[in-house]
Amino acid sequence: MRVRGFGELEATVMARVWDRDPYTITVRELFDELAAERRIAYTTVMSTMDNLHAKGWLDREKDGRAYRYWAVMTREEHTASLMREALEGGGRPELVLAHFVEQMDAEASEGLRTALRRRAKRTGKPNQK
């Protein structure tokens, strides 16, 4: 599984953090999960989580002798950020958005309409036609 903006192991770590309930995890907890599936060193997991913290993707606080980590933004917020980057960097934003909307199925299209109505109510501005 590859998440845009992350290396392979970073994407795996972020996916595990995002899937976590509660939303926090220690290096040991994550290492135990990953080691059950593949060969990996504890220090590799520790340095990856530390790197994600240094890059601003994870935050942490001391929990005894360990750190407890959590994502700075949700998976959905991260995805929205990637979508914004694609919209801004993909040519003419109005055409990129139009092509994106044309590819939506009926359920996703209705979800977009609902989100736009909710935003209009929140901002007090009607949707532009």
C-alpha positions as CSV (number, residue, x, y, z in Angstrom):
1,M,0.0,0.0,0.0
2,R,1.4,3.3,-1.0
3,V,0.1,6.7,0.1
4,R,1.1,9.6,-2.0
5,G,3.7,11.8,-0.2
6,F,5.1,9.0,1.9
7,G,7.7,6.3,1.3
8,E,6.5,2.7,1.5
9,L,7.2,2.1,5.2
10,E,6.0,5.7,6.1
11,A,2.7,4.9,4.3
12,T,2.3,1.7,6.3
13,V,3.0,3.5,9.6
14,M,0.6,6.3,8.8
15,A,-2.1,3.8,7.7
16,R,-1.7,1.9,11.0
17,V,-1.8,5.1,13.0
18,W,-4.9,6.3,11.2
19,D,-6.6,2.9,11.7
20,R,-5.8,2.9,15.4
21,D,-8.5,3.1,18.1
22,P,-7.6,4.9,20.3
23,Y,-5.8,7.1,17.9
24,T,-2.4,6.8,19.5
25,I,0.3,4.1,19.3
26,T,3.8,3.5,20.6
27,V,6.8,2.2,18.6
28,R,6.6,-1.1,20.5
29,E,2.9,-1.6,19.7
30,L,3.4,-0.8,16.0
31,F,6.6,-2.9,15.8
32,D,4.7,-5.9,17.3
33,E,2.0,-5.5,14.7
34,L,4.4,-5.2,11.8
35,A,6.8,-8.0,13.0
36,A,3.8,-10.4,13.0
37,E,3.6,-9.8,9.2
38,R,7.2,-9.3,8.0
39,R,10.8,-9.1,9.1
40,I,11.5,-5.7,10.4
41,A,13.8,-4.2,13.1
42,Y,12.5,-2.3,16.1
43,T,15.0,0.5,15.3
44,T,13.6,0.8,11.7
45,V,10.1,1.4,13.1
46,M,11.4,3.8,15.7
47,S,13.4,5.8,13.2
48,T,10.5,5.9,10.7
49,M,8.2,7.2,13.4
50,D,10.8,9.7,14.5
51,N,11.2,10.9,10.9
52,L,7.4,11.3,10.5
53,H,7.4,13.3,13.7
54,A,10.3,15.5,12.4
55,K,8.4,16.0,9.1
56,G,5.3,17.2,11.0
57,W,3.1,14.2,10.2
58,L,3.1,12.7,13.7
59,D,3.0,14.3,17.1
60,R,4.1,12.6,20.3
61,E,4.2,12.8,24.0
62,K,6.1,10.9,26.7
63,D,4.3,7.9,28.1
64,G,6.6,6.4,30.7
65,R,9.9,5.6,29.0
66,A,8.3,5.5,25.5
67,Y,6.6,8.0,23.2
68,R,2.9,7.8,22.3
69,Y,2.4,9.0,18.7
70,W,-0.7,10.2,16.8
71,A,-1.3,11.7,13.4
72,V,-1.4,15.5,13.1
73,M,-4.2,15.3,10.5
74,T,-6.7,12.6,9.7
75,R,-6.5,10.4,6.6
76,E,-9.3,12.4,5.1
77,E,-7.6,15.8,5.8
78,H,-4.4,14.4,4.2
79,T,-6.3,13.2,1.1
80,A,-8.0,16.6,0.8
81,S,-4.6,18.2,0.9
82,L,-3.4,15.9,-1.9
83,M,-6.5,16.8,-3.9
84,R,-5.9,20.5,-3.4
85,E,-2.3,20.1,-4.6
86,A,-3.4,18.2,-7.7
87,L,-6.0,20.8,-8.4
88,E,-3.5,23.7,-8.1
89,G,-0.7,21.9,-10.0
90,G,-2.6,20.1,-12.7
91,G,-3.2,22.9,-15.2
92,R,-6.3,25.0,-15.3
93,P,-8.1,24.3,-11.9
94,E,-11.6,24.7,-13.3
95,L,-10.9,22.1,-16.1
96,V,-9.2,19.7,-13.6
97,L,-12.2,19.9,-11.3
98,A,-14.7,19.5,-14.2
99,H,-12.9,16.3,-15.4
100,F,-12.8,15.0,-11.8
101,V,-16.5,15.6,-11.3
102,E,-17.3,13.9,-14.6
103,Q,-15.6,10.7,-13.3
104,M,-17.7,10.5,-10.2
105,D,-20.4,7.9,-9.7
106,A,-23.9,9.0,-8.6
107,E,-23.1,8.3,-4.9
108,A,-19.9,10.4,-4.9
109,S,-21.7,13.2,-6.9
110,E,-24.5,13.3,-4.3
111,G,-21.8,13.4,-1.5
112,L,-20.2,16.4,-3.2
113,R,-23.6,18.2,-3.6
114,T,-24.3,17.6,0.1
115,A,-20.8,18.9,1.1
116,L,-21.4,22.1,-1.0
117,R,-24.8,22.7,0.6
118,R,-23.3,22.2,4.0
119,R,-20.5,24.7,3.2
120,A,-23.0,27.2,1.8
121,K,-25.0,27.1,5.0
122,R,-21.9,27.4,7.2
123,T,-20.5,30.4,5.3
124,G,-23.8,32.0,4.4
125,K,-22.8,32.1,0.8
126,P,-24.8,30.4,-1.9
127,N,-23.0,28.1,-4.3
128,Q,-21.9,29.8,-7.5
129,K,-23.3,28.5,-10.7
